[in-house]
Amino acid sequence: MFRKGFKAAHFMSMNKVGTVVEINTIKNNQMTIGGTTEARVYLVLEYNKADGTVERVSYPSGDLMRIYD
């Protein structure tokens, strides 16, 4: 589980560490044979670049790994 302020990285680019700044939950109204599916959770990571700019990227929560410093 992630919280705002935690450090995380996408599993395909673990060398690029960002900070969780936003947690978005998207309701899923899709009906399947087994019933309704759960809501999707997306996390917004904020990366501070070397030139002083900030980049924000949204990822599904299952694609991220927490970084412990």
C-alpha positions in Angstrom: 0.0 0.0 0.0 1.3 3.5 -0.9 0.7 6.8 0.8 1.5 10.3 -0.3 5.2 11.1 0.2 6.4 7.6 -0.2 9.2 7.0 -2.7 8.5 4.5 -5.5 9.7 3.4 -8.9 8.2 1.7 -11.9 9.3 -2.0 -12.0 10.8 -1.5 -15.5 12.9 1.5 -14.5 14.0 1.0 -10.9 16.8 3.6 -11.3 14.2 6.4 -11.7 12.9 7.1 -8.3 9.9 9.4 -7.7 7.6 10.6 -4.9 3.9 9.7 -4.7 2.0 13.0 -4.9 -1.5 11.8 -5.8 -3.6 8.7 -5.5 -6.5 8.3 -8.0 -9.2 5.7 -7.8 -11.3 5.0 -10.9 -14.6 3.2 -10.5 -15.1 0.3 -12.8 -18.7 -0.4 -13.9 -17.8 -3.4 -16.0 -19.9 -6.5 -15.3 -18.3 -9.9 -15.7 -19.6 -13.5 -15.2 -18.2 -13.5 -11.6 -19.7 -10.2 -10.7 -18.4 -6.7 -10.8 -14.6 -5.9 -10.8 -12.9 -3.7 -8.3 -11.9 -0.1 -8.7 -8.6 0.7 -10.4 -6.0 2.7 -8.4 -3.5 4.9 -10.2 -0.6 6.7 -8.5 1.0 9.9 -9.7 4.8 10.0 -9.3 6.7 13.3 -9.3 10.2 13.2 -10.7 12.7 16.1 -10.0 14.9 16.4 -13.0 18.5 17.7 -13.0 17.6 20.9 -14.8 15.1 21.9 -12.1 11.9 20.9 -13.8 9.3 18.5 -12.4 7.8 15.7 -14.3 4.6 13.9 -13.2 3.6 10.5 -14.5 0.6 8.3 -13.7 1.0 4.5 -13.2 -1.2 1.7 -12.1 -0.5 0.9 -8.5 0.5 -2.7 -9.3 3.3 -1.6 -11.5 5.1 0.3 -8.8 7.6 -0.8 -6.1 8.3 1.1 -2.9 11.8 2.3 -2.5 13.3 2.2 1.1 16.2 4.6 1.7 
